Amino acid sequence: MAFCKLIRQSILNNLSSTGPRPVTHLLNATRGFSSSSKLFIGGLSFNTDDKTLKEAFSSFGNVLEARVITDRESGRSRGFGFVLFESNEDANEAMSSMDGQELNGRAIRVSYASDDRRQPRFSGGGGHGNTGF
């Protein structure tokens, strides 16, 4: 909900007297927002859930979302997650303060989340053509 409010505010701020700016400008602005205020949290205990993660980071500022990534089949934590802050400054302070600290009995690693989506991995074949084997 806070994210929607932020998007609405961004839209209103991007309106000028000559009319709205191109949509691509707004999309680029939101991409910049999420990449610099989104943190990757690694080394999480398997007992850490979304609520615990949010509570651990909320003292540094307004957390818009905290998500522990889980295995699709088992539903068990994969040991990492993401925290999205409302501001870059809050994310920076949280990263500086929490990197290497203990959370639920495990030392966590905190860094900025990268937005590079990995390409699908293919196995086998080795580029030997379409032989059917």
PyRosetta script that sets phi, psi and omega in degrees:
from pyrosetta import init, pose_from_sequence

init()
pose = pose_from_sequence("MAFCKLIRQSILNNLSSTGPRPVTHLLNATRGFSSSSKLFIGGLSFNTDDKTLKEAFSSFGNVLEARVITDRESGRSRGFGFVLFESNEDANEAMSSMDGQELNGRAIRVSYASDDRRQPRFSGGGGHGNTGF")
pose.set_psi(1, -41.9)
pose.set_omega(1, 178.6)
pose.set_phi(2, -64.7)
pose.set_psi(2, -34.7)
pose.set_omega(2, 178.7)
pose.set_phi(3, -64.5)
pose.set_psi(3, -42.4)
pose.set_omega(3, 177.6)
pose.set_phi(4, -61.4)
pose.set_psi(4, -40.1)
pose.set_omega(4, 178.3)
pose.set_phi(5, -63.1)
pose.set_psi(5, -40.7)
pose.set_omega(5, 179.3)
pose.set_phi(6, -65.9)
pose.set_psi(6, -42.2)
pose.set_omega(6, 178.1)
pose.set_phi(7, -62.4)
pose.set_psi(7, -44.6)
pose.set_omega(7, 179.3)
pose.set_phi(8, -60.6)
pose.set_psi(8, -42.8)
pose.set_omega(8, 179.3)
pose.set_phi(9, -63.8)
pose.set_psi(9, -40.2)
pose.set_omega(9, 178.7)
pose.set_phi(10, -63.0)
pose.set_psi(10, -40.8)
pose.set_omega(10, 178.6)
pose.set_phi(11, -62.4)
pose.set_psi(11, -46.3)
pose.set_omega(11, -179.9)
pose.set_phi(12, -63.8)
pose.set_psi(12, -37.3)
pose.set_omega(12, 179.1)
pose.set_phi(13, -70.0)
pose.set_psi(13, -25.5)
pose.set_omega(13, -178.5)
pose.set_phi(14, -87.6)
pose.set_psi(14, -3.4)
pose.set_omega(14, 175.9)
pose.set_phi(15, -80.3)
pose.set_psi(15, 134.7)
pose.set_omega(15, 178.0)
pose.set_phi(16, -121.6)
pose.set_psi(16, 177.2)
pose.set_omega(16, -178.6)
pose.set_phi(17, -66.7)
pose.set_psi(17, -20.7)
pose.set_omega(17, 179.3)
pose.set_phi(18, -91.8)
pose.set_psi(18, 4.6)
pose.set_omega(18, 179.1)
pose.set_phi(19, 113.0)
pose.set_psi(19, 179.5)
pose.set_omega(19, -176.9)
pose.set_phi(20, -71.0)
pose.set_psi(20, 151.7)
pose.set_omega(20, 175.5)
pose.set_phi(21, -79.2)
pose.set_psi(21, 163.6)
pose.set_omega(21, -179.5)
pose.set_phi(22, -58.9)
pose.set_psi(22, 148.4)
pose.set_omega(22, -178.9)
pose.set_phi(23, -60.0)
pose.set_psi(23, -34.6)
pose.set_omega(23, -178.9)
pose.set_phi(24, -60.1)
pose.set_psi(24, -34.4)
pose.set_omega(24, 177.7)
pose.set_phi(25, -61.9)
pose.set_psi(25, -44.9)
pose.set_omega(25, 180.0)
pose.set_phi(26, -64.6)
pose.set_psi(26, -42.1)
pose.set_omega(26, 179.1)
pose.set_phi(27, -63.1)
pose.set_psi(27, -42.1)
pose.set_omega(27, 178.0)
pose.set_phi(28, -64.8)
pose.set_psi(28, -36.0)
pose.set_omega(28, 178.5)
pose.set_phi(29, -64.9)
pose.set_psi(29, -41.0)
pose.set_omega(29, -179.7)
pose.set_phi(30, -72.6)
pose.set_psi(30, -32.4)
pose.set_omega(30, 175.5)
pose.set_phi(31, -63.2)
pose.set_psi(31, -44.1)
pose.set_omega(31, 178.6)
pose.set_phi(32, -61.9)
pose.set_psi(32, -37.8)
pose.set_omega(32, 179.8)
pose.set_phi(33, -61.7)
pose.set_psi(33, -49.6)
pose.set_omega(33, -173.3)
pose.set_phi(34, -71.9)
pose.set_psi(34, -33.4)
pose.set_omega(34, -175.5)
pose.set_phi(35, -74.1)
pose.set_psi(35, -32.0)
pose.set_omega(35, -176.4)
pose.set_phi(36, -92.2)
pose.set_psi(36, -11.6)
pose.set_omega(36, 179.3)
pose.set_phi(37, -116.9)
pose.set_psi(37, 10.5)
pose.set_omega(37, 178.4)
pose.set_phi(38, -106.4)
pose.set_psi(38, 126.3)
pose.set_omega(38, -178.2)
pose.set_phi(39, -108.6)
pose.set_psi(39, 144.1)
pose.set_omega(39, 171.8)
pose.set_phi(40, -94.5)
pose.set_psi(40, 130.7)
pose.set_omega(40, 179.1)
pose.set_phi(41, -117.8)
pose.set_psi(41, 114.2)
pose.set_omega(41, -178.9)
pose.set_phi(42, -111.1)
pose.set_psi(42, 162.1)
pose.set_omega(42, 177.8)
pose.set_phi(43, 77.6)
pose.set_psi(43, 23.6)
pose.set_omega(43, -178.2)
pose.set_phi(44, -70.5)
pose.set_psi(44, 144.7)
pose.set_omega(44, 171.5)
pose.set_phi(45, -64.1)
pose.set_psi(45, 147.9)
pose.set_omega(45, 178.2)
pose.set_phi(46, -68.3)
pose.set_psi(46, -10.8)
pose.set_omega(46, 177.4)
pose.set_phi(47, -88.1)
pose.set_psi(47, -7.5)
pose.set_omega(47, -179.3)
pose.set_phi(48, -78.6)
pose.set_psi(48, 130.0)
pose.set_omega(48, 177.2)
pose.set_phi(49, -117.1)
pose.set_psi(49, 179.8)
pose.set_omega(49, -177.8)
pose.set_phi(50, -56.0)
pose.set_psi(50, -45.4)
pose.set_omega(50, -176.9)
pose.set_phi(51, -63.9)
pose.set_psi(51, -45.2)
pose.set_omega(51, 179.4)
pose.set_phi(52, -62.3)
pose.set_psi(52, -42.1)
pose.set_omega(52, 179.8)
pose.set_phi(53, -63.3)
pose.set_psi(53, -44.1)
pose.set_omega(53, 179.3)
pose.set_phi(54, -63.0)
pose.set_psi(54, -43.9)
pose.set_omega(54, 179.7)
pose.set_phi(55, -62.0)
pose.set_psi(55, -39.0)
pose.set_omega(55, -178.1)
pose.set_phi(56, -65.4)
pose.set_psi(56, -29.4)
pose.set_omega(56, -176.1)
pose.set_phi(57, -105.2)
pose.set_psi(57, -9.4)
pose.set_omega(57, -174.5)
pose.set_phi(58, -69.2)
pose.set_psi(58, -17.4)
pose.set_omega(58, 178.9)
pose.set_phi(59, -71.5)
pose.set_psi(59, -11.4)
pose.set_omega(59, -179.0)
pose.set_phi(60, -95.8)
pose.set_psi(60, -8.1)
pose.set_omega(60, 179.6)
pose.set_phi(61, 153.4)
pose.set_psi(61, -172.2)
pose.set_omega(61, -177.7)
pose.set_phi(62, -76.2)
pose.set_psi(62, 111.9)
pose.set_omega(62, 177.9)
pose.set_phi(63, -88.6)
pose.set_psi(63, 118.1)
pose.set_omega(63, 179.6)
pose.set_phi(64, -79.8)
pose.set_psi(64, -34.6)
pose.set_omega(64, 179.9)
pose.set_phi(65, -157.8)
pose.set_psi(65, 140.8)
pose.set_omega(65, 172.3)
pose.set_phi(66, -133.1)
pose.set_psi(66, 125.7)
pose.set_omega(66, -174.8)
pose.set_phi(67, -137.2)
pose.set_psi(67, 124.8)
pose.set_omega(67, 171.4)
pose.set_phi(68, -91.2)
pose.set_psi(68, 127.9)
pose.set_omega(68, -178.1)
pose.set_phi(69, -80.4)
pose.set_psi(69, 131.2)
pose.set_omega(69, -176.5)
pose.set_phi(70, -118.5)
pose.set_psi(70, 157.0)
pose.set_omega(70, 176.1)
pose.set_phi(71, -70.3)
pose.set_psi(71, 135.2)
pose.set_omega(71, -178.0)
pose.set_phi(72, -62.5)
pose.set_psi(72, -41.4)
pose.set_omega(72, -175.2)
pose.set_phi(73, -78.8)
pose.set_psi(73, -47.7)
pose.set_omega(73, -174.4)
pose.set_phi(74, -91.9)
pose.set_psi(74, -22.8)
pose.set_omega(74, -176.1)
pose.set_phi(75, 78.4)
pose.set_psi(75, 1.9)
pose.set_omega(75, -178.5)
pose.set_phi(76, -81.4)
pose.set_psi(76, 147.2)
pose.set_omega(76, 178.7)
pose.set_phi(77, -57.9)
pose.set_psi(77, 144.3)
pose.set_omega(77, 176.2)
pose.set_phi(78, -94.7)
pose.set_psi(78, 2.1)
pose.set_omega(78, 174.9)
pose.set_phi(79, 89.9)
pose.set_psi(79, 10.9)
pose.set_omega(79, 176.0)
pose.set_phi(80, -148.8)
pose.set_psi(80, 165.7)
pose.set_omega(80, -179.9)
pose.set_phi(81, -163.2)
pose.set_psi(81, -172.2)
pose.set_omega(81, -177.9)
pose.set_phi(82, -137.0)
pose.set_psi(82, 146.1)
pose.set_omega(82, 175.5)
pose.set_phi(83, -128.0)
pose.set_psi(83, 126.5)
pose.set_omega(83, 179.7)
pose.set_phi(84, -108.3)
pose.set_psi(84, 120.2)
pose.set_omega(84, 178.9)
pose.set_phi(85, -98.4)
pose.set_psi(85, 157.5)
pose.set_omega(85, 177.3)
pose.set_phi(86, -70.7)
pose.set_psi(86, -32.6)
pose.set_omega(86, -178.0)
pose.set_phi(87, -128.0)
pose.set_psi(87, 152.2)
pose.set_omega(87, 177.9)
pose.set_phi(88, -64.4)
pose.set_psi(88, -36.7)
pose.set_omega(88, -178.9)
pose.set_phi(89, -63.6)
pose.set_psi(89, -42.4)
pose.set_omega(89, 178.3)
pose.set_phi(90, -64.0)
pose.set_psi(90, -40.8)
pose.set_omega(90, 178.7)
pose.set_phi(91, -63.8)
pose.set_psi(91, -41.8)
pose.set_omega(91, 179.9)
pose.set_phi(92, -63.8)
pose.set_psi(92, -43.6)
pose.set_omega(92, 178.9)
pose.set_phi(93, -64.2)
pose.set_psi(93, -42.3)
pose.set_omega(93, 179.1)
pose.set_phi(94, -63.4)
pose.set_psi(94, -42.4)
pose.set_omega(94, 179.7)
pose.set_phi(95, -63.3)
pose.set_psi(95, -45.5)
pose.set_omega(95, -179.5)
pose.set_phi(96, -63.0)
pose.set_psi(96, -38.4)
pose.set_omega(96, -175.5)
pose.set_phi(97, -83.2)
pose.set_psi(97, -34.5)
pose.set_omega(97, -171.1)
pose.set_phi(98, -96.4)
pose.set_psi(98, -19.1)
pose.set_omega(98, -179.0)
pose.set_phi(99, -61.7)
pose.set_psi(99, 122.3)
pose.set_omega(99, -179.9)
pose.set_phi(100, 88.9)
pose.set_psi(100, -6.5)
pose.set_omega(100, 179.6)
pose.set_phi(101, -79.3)
pose.set_psi(101, 163.2)
pose.set_omega(101, -180.0)
pose.set_phi(102, -91.6)
pose.set_psi(102, 135.7)
pose.set_omega(102, 174.8)
pose.set_phi(103, -137.2)
pose.set_psi(103, 119.1)
pose.set_omega(103, -178.2)
pose.set_phi(104, 53.9)
pose.set_psi(104, 41.0)
pose.set_omega(104, 174.5)
pose.set_phi(105, 84.3)
pose.set_psi(105, 4.8)
pose.set_omega(105, 179.9)
pose.set_phi(106, -129.1)
pose.set_psi(106, 140.1)
pose.set_omega(106, 174.4)
pose.set_phi(107, -74.5)
pose.set_psi(107, 125.9)
pose.set_omega(107, -176.8)
pose.set_phi(108, -101.4)
pose.set_psi(108, 155.1)
pose.set_omega(108, 174.7)
pose.set_phi(109, -110.1)
pose.set_psi(109, 130.9)
pose.set_omega(109, -178.2)
pose.set_phi(110, -125.3)
pose.set_psi(110, 128.6)
pose.set_omega(110, 177.7)
pose.set_phi(111, -149.1)
pose.set_psi(111, 169.9)
pose.set_omega(111, 175.2)
pose.set_phi(112, -68.6)
pose.set_psi(112, 139.7)
pose.set_omega(112, 178.2)
pose.set_phi(113, -76.7)
pose.set_psi(113, 135.2)
pose.set_omega(113, 176.1)
pose.set_phi(114, -92.0)
pose.set_psi(114, 151.8)
pose.set_omega(114, -176.6)
pose.set_phi(115, -102.2)
pose.set_psi(115, 16.2)
pose.set_omega(115, 179.9)
pose.set_phi(116, -82.8)
pose.set_psi(116, 112.9)
pose.set_omega(116, 178.4)
pose.set_phi(117, -80.1)
pose.set_psi(117, 125.5)
pose.set_omega(117, -178.7)
pose.set_phi(118, -72.4)
pose.set_psi(118, 145.0)
pose.set_omega(118, 177.8)
pose.set_phi(119, -70.9)
pose.set_psi(119, 151.3)
pose.set_omega(119, 178.4)
pose.set_phi(120, -57.6)
pose.set_psi(120, 141.8)
pose.set_omega(120, 179.6)
pose.set_phi(121, -93.0)
pose.set_psi(121, 134.0)
pose.set_omega(121, 177.6)
pose.set_phi(122, -115.7)
pose.set_psi(122, 144.3)
pose.set_omega(122, -180.0)
pose.set_phi(123, -121.5)
pose.set_psi(123, 156.7)
pose.set_omega(123, 175.8)
pose.set_phi(124, 77.7)
pose.set_psi(124, 173.4)
pose.set_omega(124, 175.5)
pose.set_phi(125, 84.1)
pose.set_psi(125, -51.8)
pose.set_omega(125, 179.4)
pose.set_phi(126, 61.4)
pose.set_psi(126, 19.0)
pose.set_omega(126, 176.7)
pose.set_phi(127, 77.5)
pose.set_psi(127, 25.5)
pose.set_omega(127, -177.5)
pose.set_phi(128, -91.1)
pose.set_psi(128, 20.6)
pose.set_omega(128, 177.6)
pose.set_phi(129, 89.4)
pose.set_psi(129, 179.0)
pose.set_omega(129, -176.3)
pose.set_phi(130, -96.4)
pose.set_psi(130, 79.9)
pose.set_omega(130, -176.0)
pose.set_phi(131, -94.6)
pose.set_psi(131, -11.7)
pose.set_omega(131, 179.4)
pose.set_phi(132, 87.0)
pose.set_psi(132, 0.3)
pose.set_omega(132, 179.5)
pose.set_phi(133, -96.3)
pose.dump_pdb("model.pdb")
